Amino acid sequence: MLKFFKRFSIIVIFILLISSTVFAEDIAPSSSENNSPTSSVTENQVTDRDRDLSIRNSDNYSMRESLNGNAFIKTNNLLISPLMNNASPLIINGDIFAIVSNANIESNIVFSDSKDKSGNYMIDKVNLSTEIKGNVYVMATDTFTLDSGSKINGDLYVYATTVNINNQATIKGNLFVFGNSTLNLHGTVNGSVYGVTSTYNMNFTGHVEKDLALTITDTANISGQIDRNTKIYSEKGKVVTSSDFITKRDLFIDAADFQFAGEVQGDAKVSAKALEFNDSKTCVIQGNLDYATKSQMSIPNEIVKGETKVSNYTDKTSFSYILLEKVIAFVSLLLYVFIIALIFKYIAPNFVEKLSNITTTNIFIGLGVGFGLILAFFPVLLLLLLTNFTIALAFVLLLTIFFIAAISVPLFVLSIANAWKSEKINLYFRMLIVTSILFIVSLIPNIGITITLLFIIIAIGKILTALFYKKN
């Protein structure tokens, strides 16, 4: 089983390397085939080209003309915007992968003299737009902005401190937001919006054509229109909807504080310590209302067109709720550990037996290998991503590491239980004891997470050592 795994992995990586190289050659035809001179590239500007672009620039980078390929960019400040004297819009016929401090995707627009009801100048026309045909993947330490008149035809995946989707900016796919960020959505998303943010702001120009599903750690202020369901989870935060808010299907709110205004055209389900209707004249729920609050309250008849149901409120800060959560988490961990461990015990018994050789020396070796993998992983991944013809290998590497991390804890628990020789205690009971100790240690404030991470790192190192080192 182990030899088969090694040979299969080598064959897959070899095929991917060959195929990726072929794809890279197909993407970049020679200038003689195009019968056009080679495009010039300066430090601050990229011109029309028919191949992928790879940029590693520590300062600023501006992309000012169209690109027929993918862009792999690492820089501090990235600007994608058409030149003023261009006769056509800026179009990127591929995906963008960017690691930056700040990223701005802009278009050339003209503002009118009129202001909207928020006091902002309205857009008169878009002279030259910026359009990305594929997906956009951005990791920004500061701000990402998709400005007015700009368009992403695919999905946007963004990790940033602040994410701005401005008025008349369009994402035709889905928007995925990661990190403890502020999301300001004032443009249009033709798909759905998913993510975890600290703050969410959506004004009356914001429009989500499918679902809005977010976890908020602080505050959500929502206006605009959602064409399907709105789901906001904010255990300790505050959710406020305005009179401009419309969700065309159902509303689900689980928050510490919910202030409602606007219209729900389907049903509403609300769980909140405090529920407030800002103005009964601007609050409409066309379907049914199922709500749970800490204290009893009366709902005005004119707000709910359907039936009103009062449910029991669950205080998520109570001891009984926290205890139930921990019990569920422990049972889930047990099932996860036992299922993975038993599968490998059946399909790869020799490999499991090799893992069970636990000494002080190979524990430290596993710790060193695990730390080495973590230190080397991100630089190697970044290098592969920025090297065009090995992009497929980068994703294979990422999936492989995730797979090893996923099986590491169950296999290490099994190896400890195997190494713990006892005639009185059954193997599965020994696994239960090891898993229980690990779970209890993980609950210790501050130090628990550190010990758990060290356990995972050693487990990953042990697996890699067992895979590629023949001696026990």
C-alpha atoms as one frame of an Amber mdcrd trajectory, in Angstrom:
protein
   0.000   0.000   0.000   2.790   2.418   0.931   4.830   1.637  -2.192   1.747
   2.036  -4.342   1.007   5.415  -2.735   4.562   6.650  -3.381   4.606   5.494
  -7.008   1.146   6.871  -7.706   2.097  10.288  -6.242   5.272  10.479  -8.344
   3.362   9.552 -11.528   0.635  12.171 -10.885   3.165  14.948 -10.210   5.193
  13.976 -13.304   2.095  14.057 -15.530   1.042  17.430 -14.118   4.485  18.905
 -14.730   4.494  17.704 -18.335   0.929  18.829 -19.026   1.479  22.215 -17.352
   4.559  22.838 -19.489   2.583  21.995 -22.634  -0.221  24.335 -21.592   2.287
  27.118 -20.963   3.715  26.661 -24.468   0.215  26.795 -25.935  -0.557  30.047
 -24.122   2.471  31.922 -25.388   2.706  31.765 -29.197   5.712  33.364 -30.835
   5.494  36.848 -32.324   6.152  35.466 -35.837   2.913  33.458 -35.617   1.017
  36.603 -34.655   2.838  38.692 -37.276   3.088  41.480 -34.707   6.004  43.011
 -32.843   6.698  41.958 -29.272   4.885  44.094 -26.711   7.021  46.247 -24.458
   6.748  46.007 -20.677   8.024  48.623 -18.253   8.122  48.518 -14.488   4.884
  50.491 -14.170   2.929  49.454 -17.246   1.900  46.351 -19.164   0.672  46.557
 -22.759  -1.387  44.198 -24.956  -0.080  40.636 -24.946  -1.312  37.132 -25.744
   0.180  35.168 -22.884   0.181  34.990 -19.102   1.791  37.751 -17.088   3.967
  37.181 -14.007   5.062  40.190 -11.959   7.141  40.277  -8.786   7.619  43.926
  -7.894   8.101  45.159  -4.324   6.811  48.698  -4.940   3.960  49.829  -7.203
   2.564  48.219 -10.319   0.082  49.629 -12.833  -1.707  47.534 -15.443  -3.029
  49.947 -18.052  -3.853  47.951 -21.199  -5.585  44.696 -22.109  -4.170  41.234
 -21.476  -5.109  37.970 -23.219  -4.127  35.624 -20.436  -3.854  35.238 -16.674
  -2.024  37.652 -14.383   0.112  36.564 -11.400   1.116  39.665  -9.438   2.976
  40.303  -6.180   3.481  43.968  -5.306   2.652  46.523  -2.632   0.188  48.695
  -4.532  -1.625  47.365  -7.595  -3.623  49.569  -9.963  -5.641  48.129 -12.863
  -7.065  51.016 -14.862  -7.308  52.039 -18.574  -5.135  54.854 -19.883  -6.945
  58.122 -20.569  -5.954  58.099 -24.282  -7.049  54.500 -24.893  -9.673  54.009
 -27.581 -11.043  50.808 -26.038 -11.753  49.482 -22.532  -9.222  47.476 -20.532
 -10.080  43.763 -20.835  -8.272  40.875 -19.132  -9.212  37.565 -20.759  -8.182
  35.381 -17.852  -7.870  35.173 -14.080  -5.996  37.465 -11.701  -3.949  36.131
  -8.768  -2.625  38.973  -6.595  -0.746  39.253  -3.302  -0.629  42.950  -2.416
  -1.001  45.612   0.251  -3.599  47.549  -1.743  -5.410  46.713  -4.984  -7.648
  49.008  -7.041  -9.584  48.010 -10.151 -10.777  51.262 -11.700 -12.565  52.614
 -14.764 -12.607  56.045 -16.384 -15.894  57.612 -15.286 -17.558  61.041 -15.379
 -19.597  62.329 -12.432 -22.663  64.513 -12.837 -23.500  67.604 -10.809 -26.412
  65.799  -9.121 -26.192  64.019  -5.779 -28.025  60.943  -4.554 -29.932  60.827
  -1.265 -26.738  59.921   0.571 -25.074  63.117  -0.631 -22.686  61.433  -3.087
 -22.228  62.691  -6.641 -23.974  60.460  -9.168 -22.185  58.847 -12.113 -23.038
  60.409 -15.468 -21.255  57.956 -17.784 -18.433  55.447 -18.042 -15.861  56.506
 -20.629 -13.555  53.501 -20.437 -14.355  50.446 -18.325 -12.173  47.704 -16.871
 -13.441  44.148 -17.318 -11.928  40.911 -16.009 -13.354  37.915 -17.884 -12.254
  35.292 -15.359 -12.029  35.018 -11.578 -10.089  37.314  -9.251  -8.121  35.953
  -6.264  -6.702  38.657  -3.986  -4.846  38.601  -0.683  -4.419  42.199   0.503
  -2.999  43.303   3.831  -4.917  46.581   3.556  -7.619  47.468   0.998  -9.217
  45.976  -2.104 -11.492  48.199  -4.221 -13.612  47.383  -7.256 -14.484  50.866
  -8.420 -17.496  52.248 -10.277 -17.877  51.077 -13.876 -15.575  48.071 -13.390
 -16.677  44.480 -13.856 -15.575  40.966 -12.861 -17.289  38.315 -15.000 -16.305
  35.437 -12.730 -16.068  35.082  -8.950 -14.151  37.309  -6.539 -12.230  35.666
  -3.677 -10.721  38.311  -1.405  -8.893  38.446   1.902  -8.352  42.060   2.995
  -8.748  44.476   5.891 -11.250  46.543   3.874 -13.205  45.445   0.791 -15.020
  48.072  -1.281 -17.469  47.189  -4.049 -18.509  50.648  -5.158 -21.685  51.944
  -6.794 -22.133  50.616 -10.383 -19.320  48.089  -9.941 -20.416  44.577 -10.956
 -19.443  41.032 -10.006 -21.233  38.610 -12.333 -20.317  35.573 -10.258 -20.157
  35.128  -6.480 -18.320  37.171  -3.860 -16.344  35.341  -1.147 -14.844  37.458
   1.655 -12.416  36.110   4.264 -10.731  37.605   7.302 -11.742  39.994  10.043
 -12.527  42.695   7.493 -14.930  45.508   6.682 -17.061  44.822   3.604 -18.677
  47.822   1.925 -21.030  46.535  -0.775 -22.629  49.362  -2.772 -22.501  47.761
  -6.219 -24.087  44.672  -7.826 -23.334  40.987  -7.297 -25.181  38.800  -9.818
 -24.461  35.710  -7.749 -24.354  35.244  -3.969 -22.266  36.832  -1.208 -20.600
  34.573   1.378 -18.033  35.269   4.051 -16.869  36.158   7.525 -16.350  39.856
   8.283 -16.204  42.174  11.263 -18.420  44.843   9.692 -20.812  44.813   6.745
 -22.213  47.963   5.129 -24.633  47.902   2.183 -26.388  51.083   1.077 -29.492
  51.567  -1.108 -27.483  51.106  -4.340 -26.318  47.620  -3.270 -27.900  44.665
  -5.045 -27.339  40.925  -4.512 -29.216  38.857  -7.099 -29.009  35.576  -5.172
 -28.276  34.903  -1.466 -26.542  37.012   1.163 -24.992  34.763   3.848 -22.509
  36.298   6.290 -21.063  35.794   9.735 -20.486  39.183  11.372 -18.387  39.720
  14.495 -19.347  43.369  15.006 -22.029  45.293  13.071 -24.086  44.889   9.898
 -25.919  47.875   8.364 -28.038  46.686   5.453 -30.013  48.582   2.820 -30.518
  47.722  -0.845 -32.011  44.598  -2.368 -31.373  40.865  -2.008 -33.289  38.813
  -4.583 -33.260  35.574  -2.587 -32.518  34.804   1.074 -30.726  36.960   3.640
 -28.854  35.076   6.385 -26.832  36.951   8.999 -25.178  35.298  11.993 -23.696
  37.634  14.618 -23.620  35.991  18.043 -22.279  39.072  19.848 -22.945  41.724
  17.206 -25.638  44.078  16.007 -27.689  43.908  12.793 -29.573  46.957  11.492
 -31.736  47.039   8.350 -33.043  50.335   6.944 -36.324  51.298   5.238 -34.573
  50.739   1.846 -33.920  47.092   2.661 -35.756  44.409   0.645 -35.202  40.653
   0.673 -37.421  38.891  -1.847 -37.460  35.546  -0.064 -36.715  34.662   3.567
 -34.835  36.457   6.326 -32.745  34.581   8.934 -31.139  36.597  11.748 -29.228
  35.239  14.738 -27.697  38.175  16.601 -27.329  39.822  19.976 -29.234  42.909
  18.762 -31.515  43.268  15.727 -33.137  46.531  14.611 -35.546  45.891  11.756
 -36.941  48.113   9.022 -37.708  47.438   5.353 -39.531  44.574   3.655 -39.315
  40.790   3.817 -41.347  39.241   0.990 -41.080  35.732   2.421 -40.865  34.449
   5.992 -38.649  35.807   8.779 -36.923  33.843  11.529 -35.197  35.924  14.190
 -33.263  34.997  17.312 -31.930  37.973  19.265 -31.472  39.159  22.823 -33.046
  42.453  21.770 -35.462  42.908  18.837 -36.636  46.361  17.819 -38.869  47.626
  15.009 -37.552  51.059  14.102 -40.753  52.302  12.469 -43.843  50.132  12.035
 -44.758  52.101   8.886 -41.555  50.949   7.136 -41.539  47.385   8.525 -43.321
  44.700   6.477 -43.069  40.901   6.648 -45.281  39.454   3.924 -45.011  35.874
   5.237 -44.763  34.423   8.737 -42.585  35.585  11.633 -40.890  33.133  14.003
 -38.965  35.023  16.659 -37.175  34.313  19.928 -36.090  37.081  22.297 -34.763
  37.198  25.838 -37.781  39.145  27.085 -41.409  39.011  25.997 -42.559  41.611
  23.478 -45.620  42.461  21.384 -45.473  42.653  17.591 -47.690  45.257  15.873
 -50.353  43.554  13.726 -49.646  45.705  10.662 -46.051  44.450  10.410 -46.658
  40.703   9.926 -49.099  39.704   7.165 -48.900  35.996   8.009 -48.743  34.218
  11.361 -46.537  35.124  14.314 -44.873  32.421  16.391 -42.872  32.875  19.593
 -40.035  30.367  20.137 -37.898  29.738  23.175 -34.809  31.901  23.268 -31.473
  30.128  23.768 -28.834  32.161  25.523 -25.596  31.152  23.812 -23.563  32.523
  26.706 -25.237  30.241  29.289 -23.356  27.340  30.888 -25.829  24.709  29.648
 -25.529  25.853  26.019 -21.712  25.985  26.139 -21.630  22.511  27.753 -23.894
  21.097  25.033 -21.650  22.636  22.341 -18.564  21.017  23.895 -20.273  17.617
  24.133 -21.273  17.789  20.449 -17.735  18.862  19.513 -16.233  15.966  21.496
 -18.551  13.381  19.923 -17.767  14.781  16.460 -14.033  14.543  17.180 -14.415
  10.927  18.358 -16.297   9.933  15.200 -13.749  11.699  13.001 -10.759  10.062
  14.752 -12.239   6.547  14.841 -13.497   6.548  11.224 -10.204   7.779   9.700
  -8.066   5.598  11.983 -10.047   2.411  11.273 -10.004   3.037   7.506  -6.203
   3.305   7.513  -5.840   0.387   9.919  -7.700  -1.721   7.352  -6.176  -0.457
   4.057  -2.606   0.273   5.234  -1.798  -1.851   8.324   1.968  -1.810   7.688
   2.008   1.959   7.488   0.021   2.237  10.740   2.428  -0.188  12.412   5.361
   1.940  11.249   3.741   5.036  12.771   3.357   3.220  16.097   7.097   3.258
  16.744   7.135   6.212  19.162  10.352   7.268  20.895  11.640  10.594  22.184
  13.982  10.777  19.203  11.378  10.299  16.477   8.947  12.651  18.273  11.554
  15.413  17.951  12.246  14.342  14.371   8.510  14.604  13.629   8.395  18.042
  15.254  11.336  19.206  13.154   9.890  17.822   9.910   6.481  19.358  10.684
   7.953  22.784  11.419  10.152  22.530   8.340   7.119  21.792   6.175   5.246
  24.815   7.546   8.234  27.129   7.033   8.843  25.899   3.491   5.224  25.480
   2.399   4.167  29.086   1.792   7.361  30.255   0.009   7.271  27.166  -2.248
   3.542  27.606  -2.940   4.048  31.290  -3.774   6.965  30.461  -6.073   4.870
  27.860  -7.906   1.924  30.265  -8.241   4.133  32.998  -9.676   5.779  30.575
 -12.110   3.178  30.183 -14.829   3.791  26.620 -16.011   3.648  25.072 -12.516
   0.302  26.538 -11.415  -1.337  23.087 -11.553   1.419  21.636  -9.359   0.825
  24.417  -6.810  -2.797  23.381  -6.359  -1.824  19.700  -6.163   0.675  20.615
  -3.428  -2.002  22.587  -1.571  -4.502  19.712  -1.722  -1.847  17.199  -0.653
  -0.908  19.219   2.434  -4.569  19.650   3.377  -5.103  15.891   3.021  -2.087
  15.052   5.202  -3.205  17.587   7.826  -6.729  16.110   7.796  -5.560  12.549
   8.510  -2.679  13.479  10.842  -4.552  13.675  14.169  -6.527  10.395  13.793
  -3.412   8.485  12.701  -1.275   9.923  15.498  -3.966   9.062  18.067  -4.028
   5.513  16.673  -0.227   5.256  16.765  -0.116   6.418  20.410  -2.821   3.882
  21.326  -0.874   1.139  19.528   2.394   2.115  21.238   0.642   2.061  24.611
   0.866  -1.695  25.191  -1.673  -2.892  27.721  -3.336  -6.265  28.122  -6.013
  -4.847  30.408  -7.151  -1.968  28.180  -8.670  -2.557  24.749  -7.125  -0.673
  21.754 -10.326   1.275  21.083 -10.633   2.282  24.729  -7.011   3.474  24.609
  -7.906   5.574  21.559 -10.853   6.997  23.498  -8.556   7.954  26.397  -5.971
   9.620  24.108  -8.659  11.548  22.220 -10.284  12.666  25.478  -6.980  13.976
  26.855  -6.308  15.845  23.610  -9.781  17.419  23.679  -9.529  18.453  27.347
  -6.078  19.989  26.788  -7.424  21.977  23.801  -9.964  23.637  26.141  -7.277
  25.153  28.389  -7.203  28.930  27.757  -4.165  30.243  25.821  -1.896  27.214
  26.318  -4.444  24.692  24.978  -4.314  25.910  21.386  -0.487  25.903  21.473
  -0.314  22.291  22.676  -2.920  21.225  20.092  -0.959  22.879  17.270   2.247
  21.146  18.435   0.370  17.817  18.440  -0.791  18.415  14.842   2.695  19.500
  13.702   4.290  16.378  15.229   1.568  14.220  13.642   2.209  15.704  10.183
   5.963  15.237  10.631   5.486  11.614  11.737   3.387  10.834   8.645   5.925
  12.388   6.260   8.799  10.622   8.017   7.002   7.275   7.825   6.223   7.795
   4.130   9.737   8.612   2.959  12.069   7.089   5.571  12.331   3.299   5.418
  13.901   2.665   8.838  11.719   2.694  11.955
